[in-house]
Amino acid sequence: MIHAPAPVRRSLATALALLALALLLPGLSGATQGGNGHRAHVAKAHDNGHPGRGDDVDVMTRNLYLGANLTPAIAAPNLDAFVAANGQILREVTINDFPTRAEGLAAEILAENPDLVGLQEVALWRTAPPSLAPLQTGPSATTVRYDYLRELLAELNEGKGKGGKGKPRYEVVVVQEEFDLEAPADENGKPNDGPAAQGIPNAEINGRLTMRDVILARSSGGVHTWNAQGGNFANLLPVEILKTPFPIKRGWTATDARVRGSGPFRFVNTHLEAFDPAALVPSFRAKQAGELVAPGGPATSELPVVLVGDLNSDDDTVAPGDRQAYEALVAAGMVERSTDDPLSCCLNSSILTADKGSLADFDHQVDHVMTRDPDVVSLESSSVTGLTPVNGFWNSDHAGVFSALEFDD
């Protein structure tokens, strides 16, 4: 989720009492794990260190956090404020040090060893000399500053592949580009040092942000994928930047898959709109959710469907207006397959250094694992990752959500 105005939130729930009860009463724990109810309060109960895991399909959703709060740039009333806000964005991205955060994110993923991973906010940051032209003609900067996908894969596959031993641990199944915008920035924050003759006071650089949704697959353990697809939603929220409307491009990625003893299924990853006005009915994110489950939509299939992603929506932990997308998915037959105890969203800081924010900030849920066809797929266990800073940083402003799913024969 991009740092948009926060919804109404509830206090952080605790899993300790339930975990203690589950340890004392294994029968009760097993009944909870196997149920088809809305929300399961279950802890991880299987060994991910062994590749042969029967019919279990292990999935994960992980928002990487693009690296900065974009709201000041979107809300900038004039060119000077816009350039200054863009400079602040670039400085925040640098402070939030994705190469270091990628180490922690990779450790999260490797600890859970999921078969399929849905990633959101897989940012690609590029730069170019300062110019206003890309706001009219489209982004064109090519000098890569941070490629989150490349950095994360390097950490996931360290010591594997070329120059290492064996094939990579994780491989890219599909990448879908979303929001893509380039604009001038006062990155150094110093006045009167930019090319004012071009009409861009104080700007010494252009910054380009390309957002991406990505699906990763584990390279071993009997994970097979085919029919990979990606697309953008037709319903896109228009945001006015310097009195010019820019639609915020959002989308989805999908693949058909089979994992060890499971039957074939459809795996879908998405990132629904974050900036939606809560009072809008139906909201843009609700319309996007509707596209997912509409006839012919990516989450509509003759196969069982597993949907993961940052939905920016929930049924009971967000403001009423923000519940519409989740309700639309449930109405279409989607069933929750992830825990809300503990909750997984989100730090109240755009800076992710360990001294910013706290565990108490994680007081609502927008990252979900859901399935369609409850007669075939059930939840075995679910857990939340990334609730502790490592290497001096929170790995993201979101936590990660992992679920082990059982596919019936």
C-alpha positions as CSV (number, residue, x, y, z in Angstrom):
1,M,0.0,0.0,0.0
2,I,1.3,3.4,-0.9
3,H,1.2,5.8,2.1
4,A,-2.3,7.2,1.5
5,P,-4.4,8.7,4.3
6,A,-4.8,5.9,6.9
7,P,-8.2,4.2,7.3
8,V,-9.9,3.9,10.7
9,R,-7.9,1.2,12.4
10,R,-8.4,-1.2,15.3
11,S,-5.9,-2.1,18.1
12,L,-3.2,-4.7,17.4
13,A,-4.5,-8.2,18.2
14,T,-2.2,-10.7,19.9
15,A,-1.7,-14.3,19.0
16,L,0.0,-15.4,22.2
17,A,-3.1,-16.7,24.1
18,L,-4.4,-18.6,21.0
19,L,-1.0,-20.1,20.4
20,A,-0.7,-21.3,24.0
21,L,-4.2,-22.8,23.7
22,A,-3.3,-24.5,20.4
23,L,-0.2,-26.1,22.0
24,L,-2.2,-27.4,24.9
25,L,-5.1,-28.6,22.8
26,P,-3.8,-30.0,19.5
27,G,-7.2,-31.2,18.5
28,L,-8.7,-27.7,18.6
29,S,-5.8,-26.4,16.6
30,G,-6.3,-29.0,13.9
31,A,-10.0,-28.2,13.6
32,T,-9.2,-24.5,13.2
33,Q,-6.7,-25.2,10.5
34,G,-8.9,-27.4,8.4
35,G,-12.0,-25.2,8.5
36,N,-13.5,-23.2,5.6
37,G,-14.6,-20.2,7.7
38,H,-13.8,-16.6,7.0
39,R,-10.6,-16.0,9.0
40,A,-8.2,-18.5,10.6
41,H,-6.1,-17.8,13.7
42,V,-3.4,-20.4,13.1
43,A,0.3,-20.7,13.5
44,K,2.7,-22.3,11.0
45,A,2.6,-26.0,11.8
46,H,4.7,-27.7,9.1
47,D,8.3,-28.1,8.2
48,N,9.2,-26.0,5.1
49,G,12.7,-27.5,5.1
50,H,11.6,-30.6,3.2
51,P,10.7,-30.3,-0.5
52,G,8.3,-33.3,-0.4
53,R,5.2,-31.9,1.3
54,G,2.4,-34.0,-0.1
55,D,-0.6,-32.0,-1.4
56,D,0.3,-28.8,0.4
57,V,0.7,-25.7,-1.7
58,D,2.6,-22.9,0.1
59,V,2.0,-19.4,-1.1
60,M,3.1,-15.9,0.1
61,T,2.1,-12.3,-0.6
62,R,4.7,-9.6,-0.1
63,N,4.5,-5.9,-0.7
64,L,8.1,-4.5,-1.0
65,Y,7.2,-0.8,-0.4
66,L,8.2,1.4,-3.2
67,G,10.4,3.4,-0.9
68,A,8.7,6.8,-0.3
69,N,5.5,8.6,0.4
70,L,4.1,9.9,-2.9
71,T,1.3,11.9,-1.4
72,P,3.1,15.3,-1.2
73,A,3.9,15.2,-4.9
74,I,0.4,14.3,-5.9
75,A,-1.0,17.1,-3.7
76,A,1.6,19.7,-4.8
77,P,-0.3,23.0,-5.7
78,N,2.4,24.3,-8.1
79,L,5.6,23.5,-10.0
80,D,7.9,24.6,-7.2
81,A,6.2,22.5,-4.6
82,F,6.0,19.6,-7.0
83,V,9.8,19.7,-7.7
84,A,10.5,20.0,-4.0
85,A,8.2,17.0,-3.2
86,N,9.8,14.9,-5.9
87,G,13.2,15.7,-4.4
88,Q,12.0,14.5,-1.0
89,I,10.7,11.3,-2.6
90,L,14.2,10.5,-4.1
91,R,15.9,11.2,-0.7
92,E,13.5,8.9,1.1
93,V,14.1,6.2,-1.4
94,T,17.8,6.5,-0.8
95,I,17.4,6.5,3.0
96,N,15.2,3.4,2.8
97,D,18.1,1.5,1.2
98,F,16.5,-1.3,-0.8
99,P,19.7,-3.3,-1.3
100,T,19.8,-3.7,2.5
101,R,16.0,-4.3,2.8
102,A,16.3,-6.9,0.1
103,E,18.5,-9.0,2.4
104,G,15.7,-9.1,5.0
105,L,13.0,-9.7,2.5
106,A,14.9,-12.6,0.9
107,A,15.5,-14.1,4.4
108,E,11.7,-13.9,5.1
109,I,10.9,-15.7,1.8
110,L,13.6,-18.3,2.2
111,A,12.5,-19.1,5.8
112,E,9.0,-19.9,4.6
113,N,10.1,-21.4,1.3
114,P,6.8,-20.8,-0.5
115,D,6.1,-22.5,-3.8
116,L,4.7,-19.3,-5.3
117,V,5.1,-15.7,-4.3
118,G,3.0,-12.7,-5.3
119,L,5.0,-9.4,-5.1
120,Q,3.6,-5.9,-5.2
121,E,5.4,-2.5,-5.4
122,V,8.4,-4.0,-7.1
123,A,9.7,-0.6,-7.9
124,L,12.1,0.3,-10.7
125,W,13.7,3.7,-10.1
126,R,15.5,5.4,-13.0
127,T,17.0,8.9,-13.6
128,A,17.7,11.4,-16.4
129,P,18.6,15.1,-16.8
130,P,15.8,17.5,-15.6
131,S,13.0,18.0,-18.0
132,L,9.3,18.6,-18.0
133,A,8.8,16.9,-21.3
134,P,8.1,13.4,-19.9
135,L,5.0,14.8,-18.2
136,Q,3.6,15.5,-21.6
137,T,5.2,12.8,-23.8
138,G,5.6,10.0,-21.4
139,P,8.5,8.7,-19.2
140,S,11.9,8.0,-20.9
141,A,14.6,7.9,-18.2
142,T,16.8,4.8,-18.6
143,T,19.6,5.1,-16.0
144,V,18.8,2.6,-13.4
145,R,19.2,3.6,-9.8
146,Y,17.3,0.8,-8.0
147,D,15.8,-2.3,-9.6
148,Y,13.9,-4.0,-6.7
149,L,13.3,-7.2,-8.7
150,R,16.9,-7.6,-9.6
151,E,18.1,-6.8,-6.1
152,L,15.7,-9.3,-4.5
153,L,16.5,-12.1,-6.9
154,A,20.2,-11.6,-6.3
155,E,19.6,-12.1,-2.6
156,L,17.2,-15.1,-3.0
157,N,19.6,-16.8,-5.4
158,E,22.9,-15.9,-3.8
159,G,25.4,-18.7,-4.5
160,K,23.1,-20.3,-7.1
161,G,23.0,-20.2,-10.8
162,K,25.8,-18.7,-12.8
163,G,29.1,-18.9,-10.8
164,G,27.3,-20.8,-8.1
165,K,26.1,-24.3,-7.6
166,G,22.8,-25.5,-9.0
167,K,19.9,-23.6,-10.5
168,P,18.4,-20.5,-8.9
169,R,16.1,-21.0,-5.9
170,Y,13.4,-18.6,-7.3
171,E,12.6,-17.6,-10.9
172,V,10.3,-15.0,-12.4
173,V,7.1,-16.3,-13.8
174,V,5.6,-13.0,-15.0
175,V,6.1,-9.2,-14.6
176,Q,3.3,-6.7,-15.1
177,E,4.1,-2.9,-15.2
178,E,1.7,-0.6,-13.5
179,F,2.1,3.1,-12.6
180,D,4.9,4.8,-14.5
181,L,5.7,8.4,-14.1
182,E,8.8,10.6,-14.6
183,A,9.2,14.2,-13.2
184,P,11.9,16.7,-12.3
185,A,13.2,16.8,-8.7
186,D,15.2,18.9,-6.4
187,E,17.1,16.0,-4.9
188,N,19.8,17.8,-3.1
189,G,17.3,20.3,-1.5
190,K,19.5,23.3,-2.3
191,P,17.7,26.3,-3.7
192,N,18.6,28.2,-6.9
193,D,21.0,25.5,-8.3
194,G,18.7,24.0,-10.9
195,P,18.1,24.9,-14.6
196,A,15.6,27.7,-14.0
197,A,16.0,28.7,-17.6
198,Q,14.1,25.6,-18.5
199,G,11.3,26.7,-16.2
200,I,12.1,24.1,-13.6
201,P,13.5,26.0,-10.5
202,N,15.9,24.0,-8.4
203,A,15.6,20.7,-10.3
204,E,18.9,19.0,-11.0
205,I,17.5,15.6,-12.0
206,N,14.5,13.7,-13.2
207,G,13.2,10.7,-11.3
208,R,11.2,7.9,-12.9
209,L,9.2,5.4,-10.9
210,T,7.8,2.3,-12.6
211,M,5.7,0.0,-10.4
212,R,5.4,-3.7,-11.1
213,D,3.5,-6.7,-10.0
214,V,5.5,-10.0,-10.1
215,I,5.0,-13.7,-9.5
216,L,8.0,-15.8,-8.4
217,A,8.1,-19.6,-8.4
218,R,10.3,-21.9,-6.5
219,S,12.6,-23.6,-8.9
220,S,12.6,-27.0,-7.2
221,G,10.1,-29.1,-5.2
222,G,7.8,-30.0,-8.0
223,V,6.5,-26.5,-8.9
224,H,5.3,-26.2,-12.4
225,T,3.8,-23.1,-14.1
226,W,2.3,-22.4,-17.5
227,N,-0.1,-19.9,-19.2
228,A,1.5,-16.9,-17.4
229,Q,-0.4,-13.6,-18.0
230,G,-0.6,-10.0,-16.8
231,G,-2.8,-7.0,-17.4
232,N,-4.0,-3.7,-16.2
233,F,-7.4,-2.8,-15.0
234,A,-9.9,-0.9,-17.1
235,N,-11.1,1.1,-14.0
236,L,-8.2,3.4,-13.1
237,L,-8.3,6.3,-10.6
238,P,-7.4,9.6,-12.3
239,V,-5.1,11.7,-10.1
240,E,-4.5,15.4,-11.0
241,I,-0.9,16.4,-11.0
242,L,-0.2,20.0,-11.8
243,K,-3.8,20.3,-13.1
244,T,-3.2,17.4,-15.5
245,P,-5.1,14.1,-14.9
246,F,-2.9,11.0,-14.8
247,P,-4.6,7.6,-14.4
248,I,-2.9,5.5,-11.7
249,K,-2.3,2.2,-13.6
250,R,-3.0,-0.9,-11.4
251,G,-3.0,-4.5,-12.5
252,W,-2.6,-8.2,-11.9
253,T,-0.4,-11.1,-12.8
254,A,-1.5,-14.7,-13.1
255,T,-0.3,-18.2,-13.9
256,D,-1.7,-21.7,-14.0
257,A,0.3,-24.0,-11.7
258,R,0.7,-27.5,-10.3
259,V,2.7,-28.2,-7.1
260,R,3.8,-31.7,-6.3
261,G,0.6,-33.8,-5.6
262,S,-1.9,-31.0,-6.2
263,G,-4.2,-30.7,-9.1
264,P,-3.8,-27.7,-11.4
265,F,-4.9,-24.4,-10.1
266,R,-4.9,-20.7,-11.0
267,F,-2.6,-18.4,-9.0
268,V,-3.4,-14.6,-9.2
269,N,-1.5,-11.7,-7.7
270,T,-2.8,-8.1,-7.6
271,H,-2.4,-4.6,-6.1
272,L,-5.7,-2.7,-5.9
273,E,-6.0,1.1,-5.7
274,A,-4.6,2.7,-2.6
275,F,-5.7,6.4,-3.0
276,D,-9.4,5.7,-3.4
277,P,-11.7,8.2,-1.8
278,A,-13.5,6.1,0.9
279,A,-16.8,7.8,0.2
280,L,-16.9,6.8,-3.4
281,V,-19.4,4.0,-4.2
282,P,-18.5,1.9,-5.9
283,S,-14.8,2.7,-5.2
284,F,-12.2,2.3,-7.9
285,R,-10.6,-0.6,-6.0
286,A,-14.1,-2.3,-5.7
287,K,-14.4,-1.9,-9.5
288,Q,-10.9,-3.5,-9.9
289,A,-11.9,-6.3,-7.6
290,G,-15.0,-6.8,-9.7
291,E,-12.8,-7.1,-12.8
292,L,-10.8,-9.9,-11.2
293,V,-13.9,-12.0,-10.6
294,A,-16.0,-11.0,-13.6
295,P,-16.6,-13.6,-16.3
296,G,-13.4,-14.0,-18.2
297,G,-11.5,-12.2,-15.4
298,P,-8.1,-13.5,-14.2
299,A,-9.6,-14.9,-11.0
300,T,-12.4,-16.6,-12.8
301,S,-11.4,-20.1,-14.0
302,E,-12.6,-23.6,-14.3
303,L,-9.6,-24.4,-12.1
304,P,-9.5,-23.6,-8.4
305,V,-8.2,-20.1,-7.9
306,V,-5.7,-18.8,-5.3
307,L,-5.7,-15.0,-5.1
308,V,-3.0,-13.1,-3.2
309,G,-2.1,-9.5,-3.0
310,D,-2.4,-6.0,-1.5
311,L,-6.2,-5.5,-1.7
312,N,-6.2,-2.3,0.3
313,S,-9.4,-3.7,1.7
314,D,-10.8,-5.9,4.4
315,D,-14.1,-6.8,6.0
316,D,-13.6,-5.5,9.6
317,T,-10.2,-3.8,10.2
318,V,-10.6,-0.8,7.9
319,A,-13.0,2.1,7.5
320,P,-16.4,1.1,6.0
321,G,-15.7,2.7,2.7
322,D,-12.5,0.7,2.3
323,R,-14.4,-2.6,2.7
324,Q,-16.0,-2.6,-0.7
325,A,-13.4,-4.4,-2.7
326,Y,-13.1,-7.3,-0.1
327,E,-16.8,-7.6,0.0
328,A,-17.0,-7.8,-3.8
329,L,-14.5,-10.7,-3.7
330,V,-16.4,-12.5,-1.0
331,A,-19.7,-12.0,-2.8
332,A,-18.1,-13.7,-5.8
333,G,-17.2,-16.8,-3.8
334,M,-13.7,-16.0,-2.6
335,V,-12.8,-17.3,0.9
336,E,-10.2,-16.0,3.2
337,R,-7.1,-18.3,3.6
338,S,-4.8,-16.2,5.8
339,T,-4.5,-15.2,9.4
340,D,-5.4,-11.8,10.9
341,D,-3.8,-12.6,14.2
342,P,-1.4,-10.8,14.2
343,L,-2.4,-8.1,11.8
344,S,0.0,-7.3,9.0
345,C,-0.4,-3.6,8.0
346,C,1.3,-1.1,8.3
347,L,4.0,1.2,9.6
348,N,2.9,4.8,10.2
349,S,6.2,6.1,8.8
350,S,7.5,6.5,5.3
351,I,11.0,6.0,6.6
352,L,11.8,2.4,7.5
353,T,14.9,2.7,9.7
354,A,14.5,0.6,12.8
355,D,13.9,3.7,15.1
356,K,10.8,4.6,13.1
357,G,7.4,3.1,13.7
358,S,6.6,0.2,16.0
359,L,4.9,-3.1,16.2
360,A,1.8,-1.3,17.4
361,D,1.4,0.3,14.0
362,F,0.4,-3.0,12.5
363,D,-3.3,-2.7,13.4
364,H,-5.3,-3.6,10.2
365,Q,-5.1,-6.0,7.3
366,V,-5.0,-5.4,3.6
367,D,-2.7,-8.2,2.4
368,H,-4.7,-11.4,1.8
369,V,-4.6,-14.9,0.6
370,M,-8.0,-16.0,-0.7
371,T,-9.3,-19.0,-2.7
372,R,-12.2,-19.8,-4.9
373,D,-13.7,-23.4,-4.8
374,P,-13.7,-24.2,-1.1
375,D,-14.6,-27.8,-1.8
376,V,-11.1,-28.3,-3.2
377,V,-8.8,-26.0,-1.2
378,S,-8.6,-25.5,2.5
379,L,-6.2,-23.7,4.9
380,E,-3.7,-25.8,6.8
381,S,-1.8,-22.9,8.4
382,S,-0.9,-19.3,8.1
383,S,1.6,-16.9,9.5
384,V,2.8,-13.3,9.3
385,T,6.4,-12.4,8.6
386,G,8.6,-9.2,8.8
387,L,7.3,-7.8,12.1
388,T,10.8,-7.1,13.4
389,P,13.4,-4.8,12.0
390,V,16.6,-6.5,10.7
391,N,19.9,-4.9,9.5
392,G,18.7,-1.6,10.9
393,F,15.5,-1.5,8.8
394,W,12.0,-2.7,8.7
395,N,11.9,-4.9,5.5
396,S,8.8,-3.0,4.3
397,D,6.0,-0.9,5.6
398,H,3.8,-4.0,5.2
399,A,4.4,-7.4,6.8
400,G,4.3,-10.6,4.7
401,V,1.5,-13.1,4.7
402,F,2.2,-16.9,4.2
403,S,-0.4,-19.6,3.9
404,A,-0.1,-23.4,3.5
405,L,-3.1,-24.6,1.5
406,E,-4.3,-28.2,1.3
407,F,-5.7,-29.4,-2.1
408,D,-8.1,-32.3,-1.8
409,D,-7.9,-35.1,-4.4
